[in-house]
């Protein structure tokens, strides 16, 4: 079986980490796996995979910047870089697995035309709402995607930005392009609420649920981590600490102002340099991140933007209580380990200040919480479920050819 994965990032970001870990597990299982990715930070190659011949960057500064400008003007990309490489790798593959198709590295219409012309089975992992919307990846409080889009207003300046709201036209064309693929096709969602949203828009397509999992390196670190040692402090973790949709800055400042409170901030762009907190910066080392979570009492998860956050999985697997504001993503994931969200931001603050975080989990101990989470979010389960789906679609595609 030859699997080709296409992703915006090779190892960075949530979609990048999931795709890369699955790639490594496939190779370890004896499956021929390759990745084509857009670009890493700075529109440069990802140094973490620079020496891996199975992973190739297809993005280029010229094409990415051109697509960025096009998206600003007309709300969609117009170019695909390295078309020869893309064509050859799709032709070679038995199945194509697309992760994140957005952020200026891939021309959607051209890509779907290539898949349709070559008759390849396709899996799309929907890490966000891009497939059901006409512009953005994270819909937040907007319900326009449930109708026909075209209601962006000032939201059009948010990620992914556009000067003119063409989301209704783009959404219609995006769905048309997807439905012209007649070979076996499946959309995979890492959360059930995301699956529900995609089934609402694509009732005629196969929409599966496969939850995200712990990556190999994180699991290896956990096996060597002492979960019974004394814990202290509280962690805030986000790719961008200056994002109001991910971090409640007021809560950070309230807790930091309390005497004796150990607050650690993980992520870039911290606006809290004036506070008495520990700034960890962007942590790329899986071992370091595991150690941060394993030594903390709680992770304060205040994001309203994520749909299946790896941060929650990772914290729980170290026995770190996740104290989350109410959100569909957090509620679903915490329920899997027998927990719940705080009923409100004020309850979250109270539980942390009074060291009562375990109440959200029925009083379970950190080591028992970790044991439960590691079983539920095992990377081997991710491999088994995707491998089974790959096999099914490939067999279905061969059956269509015979017919």
matplotlib code that plots the C-alpha trace (Angstrom):
import matplotlib.pyplot as plt

x = [0.0, 1.4, 0.0, 0.6, -0.2, -0.5, -0.4, 0.3, 3.0, 5.4, 5.7, 4.4, 1.0, -1.8, -2.5, 1.2, 1.9, -1.0, 0.0, 3.7, 3.1, 0.7, 3.4, 6.0, 3.7, 2.8, 6.5, 7.1, 4.3, 5.9, 3.6, 5.1, 4.2, 5.2, 4.4, 4.2, 3.9, 3.5, 6.1, 7.3, 7.5, 8.9, 8.0, 11.1, 11.8, 11.1, 14.5, 13.1, 12.7, 15.4, 17.2, 14.0, 13.6, 10.0, 9.0, 9.2, 8.3, 6.3, 5.6, 7.7, 7.9, 6.7, 3.6, 2.7, 2.8, 0.9, -1.8, -1.9, -2.4, -5.1, -6.9, -6.9, -8.4, -10.8, -10.9, -9.2, -5.8, -5.0, -1.7, -0.4, 3.4, 5.6, 2.8, 5.0, 6.0, 2.4, 1.2, 3.9, 3.3, -0.5, 0.0, 2.4, 0.0, -2.7, -4.5, -4.2, -4.7, -5.2, -4.9, -5.0, -5.7, -5.6, -3.2, -2.0, -0.1, -2.7, -5.2, -8.3, -10.0, -6.8, -6.1, -9.6, -9.4, -6.2, -7.7, -10.8, -8.8, -6.5, -9.3, -7.5, -9.4, -9.1, -9.3, -9.6, -9.0, -11.0, -9.0, -11.3, -14.4, -12.7, -14.5, -18.0, -17.3, -16.3, -13.4, -12.4, -11.1, -12.5, -16.1, -16.2, -19.6, -20.6, -23.5, -23.4, -21.7, -24.9, -26.8, -24.7, -22.0, -21.7, -22.2, -18.5, -18.8, -15.7, -14.8, -13.4, -10.3, -9.6, -7.8, -8.1, -8.3, -10.1, -11.0, -14.2, -16.6, -16.9, -17.4, -20.9, -19.4, -16.3, -18.3, -20.5, -17.5, -15.6, -18.4, -19.0, -15.3, -15.4, -18.5, -17.1, -14.7, -16.4, -13.8, -14.1, -13.9, -14.1, -14.0, -12.5, -13.1, -11.1, -14.1, -17.7, -19.1, -17.0, -18.3, -21.9, -21.2, -19.6, -22.5, -24.9, -23.3, -22.2, -25.1, -24.3, -20.6, -18.9, -17.9, -16.0, -14.8, -11.2, -9.9, -6.5, -3.9, -0.6, 2.5, 5.3, 7.8, 5.3, 4.4, 8.0, 8.6, 5.5, 6.8, 9.9, 8.0, 7.2, 3.6, 3.4, 5.8, 4.5, 2.9, 2.7, 1.7, -0.6, 0.0, -1.5, -0.6, -1.4, 0.5, -0.2, -0.5, -1.7, -4.8, -8.0, -9.8, -7.3, -6.1, -8.1, -5.6, -7.7, -7.4, -3.7, -3.3, -5.6, -3.7, -0.3, -1.2, -1.8, 1.2, 2.8, 1.1, 3.4, 2.1, 3.8, 3.1, 3.8, 3.7, 4.9, 3.9, 3.5, 1.9, 2.6, 6.3, 5.3, 4.0, 5.8, 5.3, 7.6, 7.7, 8.6, 8.2, 7.4, 8.2, 8.9, 10.6, 8.1, 10.1, 10.2, 6.4, 5.7, 7.8, 6.0, 2.6, 3.7, 5.0, 1.9, -1.4, -3.5, -3.7, -6.0, -7.7, -9.7, -9.7, -13.0, -11.4, -10.0, -12.0, -9.9, -7.0, -3.9, -2.9, -5.8, -4.8, -1.2, -1.9, -4.4, -1.9, 0.6, -2.0, -2.3, -5.9, -7.4, -9.5, -11.4, -13.9, -17.1, -16.7, -17.9, -14.3, -13.2, -16.5, -16.3, -12.7, -12.9, -16.1, -14.0, -11.9, -14.9, -14.4, -16.2, -15.6, -15.9, -19.4, -18.1, -14.9, -15.6, -15.8, -12.6, -10.8, -12.3, -11.3, -7.7, -7.4, -8.7, -6.8, -10.0, -9.3, -9.8, -13.5, -14.0, -12.9, -14.8, -11.8, -9.6, -5.9, -3.4, -1.8, -5.2, -6.2, -3.0, -3.6, -7.1, -6.1, -3.1, -5.4, -8.1, -5.6, -3.2, -1.3, -1.7, -5.4, -5.0, -2.8, -5.2, -8.2, -6.6, -5.0, -8.3, -9.9, -7.1, -7.5, -11.3, -11.2, -8.4, -10.5, -13.6, -11.6, -10.4, -14.0, -15.1, -12.5, -13.5, -17.2]
y = [0.0, 3.4, 6.4, 10.0, 12.6, 16.3, 18.9, 22.6, 21.8, 18.8, 18.7, 22.1, 22.9, 20.5, 19.1, 18.9, 16.9, 14.5, 13.9, 13.5, 11.0, 9.0, 9.0, 7.6, 4.9, 3.8, 3.4, 1.5, -0.8, -1.5, 0.8, 3.0, 6.5, 9.9, 13.5, 16.6, 19.8, 23.4, 25.1, 25.7, 29.0, 31.8, 29.9, 27.8, 24.1, 22.4, 21.7, 18.8, 16.7, 18.2, 14.8, 12.7, 11.8, 10.6, 14.2, 16.9, 20.6, 21.7, 25.3, 28.3, 31.8, 33.2, 30.9, 31.2, 35.0, 35.2, 33.0, 35.1, 38.2, 36.4, 35.3, 38.9, 40.0, 37.2, 34.9, 31.9, 30.5, 30.5, 28.5, 25.2, 25.0, 22.0, 20.7, 18.1, 16.6, 16.7, 14.9, 12.3, 11.5, 11.3, 8.9, 6.7, 6.5, 4.0, 6.5, 10.2, 11.7, 15.4, 17.1, 20.9, 22.3, 26.0, 28.8, 29.6, 26.5, 24.6, 25.4, 23.6, 23.4, 22.2, 19.6, 18.1, 18.0, 16.0, 13.5, 13.1, 12.7, 10.0, 8.2, 8.0, 7.3, 10.3, 10.8, 14.4, 14.9, 17.9, 19.5, 22.5, 23.9, 25.0, 22.3, 23.5, 27.2, 29.6, 31.3, 30.5, 27.5, 28.4, 29.6, 30.6, 32.2, 32.5, 30.3, 31.6, 28.3, 26.5, 28.5, 29.6, 31.8, 35.4, 36.8, 37.5, 41.2, 42.4, 38.7, 38.7, 40.4, 37.5, 34.3, 33.6, 37.3, 38.7, 42.3, 41.3, 38.7, 36.1, 33.3, 32.3, 31.8, 30.1, 27.8, 26.8, 26.1, 24.3, 21.8, 21.4, 20.6, 18.0, 16.3, 15.9, 13.2, 10.0, 7.6, 6.4, 9.5, 9.9, 12.9, 12.1, 14.4, 14.2, 15.2, 14.2, 17.7, 18.4, 15.2, 16.4, 19.7, 18.1, 15.5, 18.4, 19.9, 16.7, 14.2, 12.4, 11.7, 9.4, 11.3, 9.3, 10.0, 9.2, 11.0, 12.5, 10.7, 11.0, 11.0, 8.5, 10.8, 12.0, 8.4, 7.4, 10.3, 9.4, 5.9, 7.4, 10.1, 9.9, 10.9, 10.6, 13.4, 16.6, 19.0, 22.7, 25.6, 26.2, 26.2, 28.3, 26.9, 28.2, 28.6, 32.4, 33.7, 37.0, 35.4, 36.5, 33.4, 31.1, 32.8, 34.6, 37.3, 38.6, 35.2, 35.1, 38.5, 37.6, 34.4, 36.0, 38.7, 36.2, 35.7, 32.4, 31.3, 29.6, 30.5, 29.1, 30.3, 28.1, 29.7, 32.5, 36.2, 36.6, 39.9, 39.1, 40.2, 42.6, 39.8, 37.6, 34.4, 31.8, 32.4, 29.0, 30.4, 28.1, 24.6, 22.2, 19.5, 16.8, 15.8, 19.3, 19.8, 16.4, 17.5, 20.8, 19.2, 16.4, 18.8, 21.1, 20.8, 22.1, 23.3, 26.3, 25.8, 28.9, 28.5, 28.9, 28.2, 24.7, 21.6, 18.7, 20.2, 18.0, 20.2, 18.6, 15.1, 15.7, 17.3, 14.6, 11.9, 13.3, 13.4, 17.2, 18.3, 20.3, 23.2, 24.2, 27.0, 25.6, 24.7, 21.8, 20.6, 20.6, 19.2, 16.2, 15.4, 15.7, 13.6, 10.8, 10.5, 11.1, 14.8, 18.0, 21.6, 24.3, 25.6, 29.2, 31.2, 32.1, 28.4, 27.7, 30.5, 29.3, 25.7, 26.7, 29.1, 26.5, 23.6, 21.7, 20.8, 17.1, 17.8, 18.1, 14.5, 12.9, 13.2, 10.8, 11.0, 12.4, 9.0, 7.3, 10.2, 9.7, 5.9, 6.5, 9.1, 7.1, 4.2, 6.3, 8.4, 5.7, 6.4, 2.7, 3.1, 6.0, 3.9, 0.9, 3.0, 5.0, 1.8, 0.1, 3.0, 3.2, -0.4, -0.2, 2.8, 1.1, -2.1, -0.1, 1.8, -1.5, -2.8, 0.3, -0.3, -4.0, -2.9]
z = [0.0, -1.0, 0.9, -0.1, 2.5, 1.6, 4.3, 4.9, 7.4, 7.8, 11.6, 12.9, 14.2, 15.1, 11.6, 10.9, 14.1, 13.5, 9.9, 10.7, 13.5, 11.3, 8.6, 11.0, 12.3, 8.8, 7.9, 11.1, 10.1, 6.8, 4.7, 1.9, 3.1, 1.7, 2.6, 0.4, 2.5, 1.8, 3.9, 7.4, 9.3, 7.2, 4.0, 4.5, 4.6, 7.9, 9.5, 11.5, 8.3, 6.1, 5.7, 5.2, 1.5, 2.1, 3.0, 0.4, 0.5, -2.5, -1.5, -2.8, -1.6, -5.0, -5.2, -1.5, -1.6, -4.9, -3.4, -0.3, -2.4, -4.4, -1.3, 0.0, -3.3, -4.4, -1.4, -2.9, -4.1, -7.8, -8.1, -7.0, -6.7, -7.9, -10.1, -11.7, -8.3, -7.1, -10.3, -10.1, -6.5, -6.9, -9.9, -7.8, -4.7, -4.1, -1.9, -1.2, 2.3, 2.4, 5.7, 5.6, 2.1, 3.0, 3.8, 0.3, -0.9, -2.9, -5.6, -4.5, -7.9, -9.6, -6.9, -7.0, -10.8, -10.6, -8.2, -10.3, -13.5, -12.0, -10.3, -6.9, -3.7, -1.3, 2.4, 3.8, 7.5, 8.4, 11.2, 11.2, 9.4, 6.1, 4.1, 5.2, 5.0, 2.1, 3.8, 7.4, 9.2, 12.6, 12.5, 16.2, 16.8, 13.2, 11.9, 8.3, 7.2, 8.1, 5.5, 2.4, 3.9, 2.6, 6.1, 7.1, 7.7, 9.6, 10.2, 6.7, 8.0, 10.4, 9.4, 6.4, 5.4, 2.4, 1.4, -0.3, 1.1, -1.7, 0.8, -0.6, -4.1, -2.9, -0.6, -3.5, -5.8, -3.1, -2.5, -6.3, -6.8, -4.0, -5.3, -8.8, -7.4, -8.2, -6.8, -3.1, -0.8, 2.9, 5.2, 8.6, 11.6, 14.9, 17.0, 17.0, 17.0, 13.9, 12.4, 13.0, 11.3, 8.2, 7.9, 8.0, 4.9, 3.2, 3.9, 0.7, 1.6, 4.0, 7.1, 9.7, 13.2, 14.2, 17.3, 17.5, 19.5, 21.3, 19.1, 19.3, 20.9, 23.5, 24.3, 24.7, 27.1, 29.1, 29.7, 31.5, 33.5, 37.2, 37.5, 41.3, 42.2, 43.7, 41.3, 41.4, 39.2, 36.3, 32.6, 29.8, 26.4, 22.9, 19.6, 19.9, 23.4, 22.1, 20.5, 22.4, 21.0, 22.7, 25.9, 28.5, 29.3, 32.2, 33.9, 33.3, 35.0, 37.9, 38.7, 38.2, 40.7, 43.4, 45.7, 45.5, 42.2, 39.7, 36.2, 33.2, 29.7, 26.6, 23.2, 21.1, 21.0, 24.8, 25.8, 29.5, 29.7, 32.5, 34.8, 37.3, 35.3, 33.6, 29.9, 28.3, 24.7, 21.8, 23.0, 20.2, 22.2, 23.0, 26.1, 27.4, 26.9, 28.6, 31.6, 31.8, 32.0, 34.3, 36.9, 36.8, 38.8, 35.9, 32.3, 32.0, 28.6, 27.7, 23.9, 22.0, 18.7, 18.8, 17.7, 18.9, 20.7, 21.1, 24.1, 26.1, 25.1, 26.1, 29.4, 30.5, 29.5, 32.0, 34.8, 34.6, 35.3, 32.4, 33.7, 30.6, 29.8, 28.3, 24.6, 22.4, 21.8, 25.5, 26.7, 24.3, 25.0, 28.8, 28.9, 27.3, 30.5, 32.8, 33.2, 32.5, 31.7, 34.4, 34.3, 33.8, 33.8, 37.5, 38.5, 36.7, 38.6, 41.9, 41.4, 40.6, 43.5, 45.9, 44.4, 43.7, 40.1, 40.7, 41.3, 37.6, 37.3, 40.1, 42.5, 40.4, 41.1, 38.5, 37.9, 37.3, 35.0, 33.0, 32.7, 31.4, 28.9, 27.6, 26.8, 25.1, 23.0, 22.0, 18.8, 17.8, 17.7, 15.3, 13.1, 13.1, 12.2, 9.4, 8.0, 7.9, 6.2, 3.6, 2.8, 2.5, 0.1, -2.0, -2.3, -3.2, -5.9, -7.4, -7.4, -9.3, -11.9, -12.4, -12.7]

ax = plt.figure().add_subplot(projection="3d")
ax.plot(x, y, z, "-o")
ax.set_aspect("equal")
plt.show()
